[in-house]
Amino acid sequence: MADLSITAANVEKAAGAVTESYIAGATVTAGQAVYIDSATGKAALAACDLTAEAANVKGIALHGASADQPLEIQVDGTIYLGAGTEGAVYVLSDTPGGFASHTDADDPASTEYTAVIGVGNDDSGIDLCIFPTTYQTA
């Protein structure tokens, strides 16, 4: 999968964005997809090829954080990333924290989970419509 190339300095929430605050469970960079670890309650990097829980995307990190530091994530609305293609549907990739256009995805393995992140807009960003599933690729 060819992940979307995001420059952390370009990550910015749009007006009306919905955010939530967590504690980082590992080092996180702005623009990475995260899930909430049920054992610790902390934000960790999401990936489609680990477990159903790790593919359960909660949101996108709005800034960087080291383990045990506060982390604000965006869970709904438009997020500017300085990257993205209008109309492209973005899905979680097998790179921890990464996501890619579904058309750039390699043939996924049968053990990978499907999680939609959002749709690219015309402002180099994504309109988030996070939809994680427990379905694995057939």
C-alpha positions as CSV (number, residue, x, y, z in Angstrom):
1,M,0.0,0.0,0.0
2,A,1.3,3.5,-0.9
3,D,0.6,5.6,2.2
4,L,-0.5,9.2,2.0
5,S,2.6,11.3,2.5
6,I,1.8,13.7,5.3
7,T,4.0,16.5,6.6
8,A,3.3,16.9,10.3
9,A,3.6,20.7,10.1
10,N,0.7,20.8,7.7
11,V,-1.8,19.0,9.9
12,E,-4.6,21.3,11.0
13,K,-8.2,20.9,12.1
14,A,-10.9,22.8,10.2
15,A,-13.5,25.0,11.9
16,G,-16.1,22.8,13.5
17,A,-13.8,19.8,13.9
18,V,-14.7,17.3,16.7
19,T,-11.7,16.4,18.9
20,E,-11.0,14.3,21.9
21,S,-8.1,14.2,24.3
22,Y,-6.1,11.0,25.4
23,I,-2.7,10.0,26.7
24,A,-0.3,8.6,24.1
25,G,0.7,5.0,24.6
26,A,3.7,5.4,22.3
27,T,5.3,8.1,20.2
28,V,2.7,9.5,17.8
29,T,3.3,12.0,15.0
30,A,0.7,14.6,13.7
31,G,-1.4,13.1,11.0
32,Q,-1.2,9.4,12.1
33,A,-4.3,7.3,12.7
34,V,-4.7,6.0,16.2
35,Y,-6.9,3.6,18.2
36,I,-7.6,3.4,21.9
37,D,-6.0,0.4,23.6
38,S,-8.6,-1.2,25.8
39,A,-6.1,-2.5,28.3
40,T,-4.5,1.0,28.9
41,G,-7.0,3.5,27.7
42,K,-4.1,5.2,25.8
43,A,-3.9,6.2,22.1
44,A,-1.8,3.8,20.0
45,L,-0.9,3.7,16.3
46,A,-3.6,1.9,14.3
47,A,-2.8,-0.7,11.6
48,C,-5.0,-3.0,9.5
49,D,-2.8,-6.1,9.8
50,L,-2.5,-6.5,13.6
51,T,-5.7,-7.1,15.5
52,A,-9.4,-6.0,15.2
53,E,-8.7,-3.7,18.1
54,A,-5.7,-2.0,16.4
55,A,-7.8,-1.5,13.3
56,N,-10.6,0.2,15.2
57,V,-9.5,3.7,14.3
58,K,-10.6,6.4,16.7
59,G,-9.1,9.4,15.0
60,I,-6.2,11.3,13.6
61,A,-3.5,12.9,15.8
62,L,-3.4,16.7,15.6
63,H,0.1,17.0,17.0
64,G,3.0,14.9,18.0
65,A,3.4,13.3,21.5
66,S,5.7,10.9,23.2
67,A,4.5,8.0,25.3
68,D,2.5,9.2,28.4
69,Q,2.0,12.7,27.0
70,P,-1.4,14.3,26.3
71,L,-2.6,13.9,22.7
72,E,-5.5,15.6,20.9
73,I,-7.1,13.6,18.1
74,Q,-9.7,14.6,15.6
75,V,-12.6,12.2,15.3
76,D,-14.9,14.0,12.9
77,G,-15.0,17.0,10.5
78,T,-12.4,18.2,8.0
79,I,-8.7,17.8,8.7
80,Y,-6.1,19.5,6.6
81,L,-3.0,17.4,5.9
82,G,-1.3,19.2,3.0
83,A,-1.9,16.0,1.0
84,G,-4.8,14.1,-0.4
85,T,-6.8,13.8,-3.6
86,E,-10.3,15.1,-4.1
87,G,-12.8,12.2,-4.1
88,A,-10.3,9.5,-3.0
89,V,-11.5,7.1,-0.3
90,Y,-8.8,6.6,2.3
91,V,-8.4,3.4,4.3
92,L,-6.1,2.3,7.1
93,S,-2.9,0.7,5.9
94,D,-0.6,-1.9,7.4
95,T,1.9,0.8,8.3
96,P,1.3,1.7,11.9
97,G,-0.5,5.1,11.9
98,G,-0.6,5.2,8.1
99,F,-3.5,5.3,5.6
100,A,-3.8,5.2,1.8
101,S,-6.2,5.7,-1.0
102,H,-8.1,2.4,-1.4
103,T,-7.0,2.5,-5.1
104,D,-3.3,2.5,-4.0
105,A,-3.8,-0.5,-1.8
106,D,-1.9,-3.7,-2.7
107,D,-3.9,-6.9,-2.8
108,P,-4.6,-7.1,0.9
109,A,-3.9,-10.3,2.8
110,S,-6.9,-12.2,4.2
111,T,-5.8,-11.3,7.7
112,E,-6.1,-7.5,7.2
113,Y,-9.1,-5.6,8.6
114,T,-10.9,-2.9,6.7
115,A,-11.2,0.6,8.2
116,V,-12.4,3.6,6.2
117,I,-10.7,6.9,7.3
118,G,-12.5,9.4,5.1
119,V,-12.8,11.1,1.6
120,G,-10.3,13.5,0.1
121,N,-11.6,17.1,-0.4
122,D,-10.4,19.9,-2.7
123,D,-8.4,21.6,0.0
124,S,-5.6,19.0,0.5
125,G,-7.4,17.4,3.3
126,I,-9.8,14.7,4.2
127,D,-13.4,14.9,5.4
128,L,-13.3,12.3,8.1
129,C,-16.0,9.6,8.1
130,I,-14.2,7.0,10.2
131,F,-15.7,3.6,9.9
132,P,-13.7,0.8,11.4
133,T,-15.0,-2.8,11.0
134,T,-14.1,-6.2,12.3
135,Y,-14.3,-7.6,8.7
136,Q,-11.2,-9.1,7.3
137,T,-10.4,-9.1,3.6
138,A,-11.8,-12.1,1.8
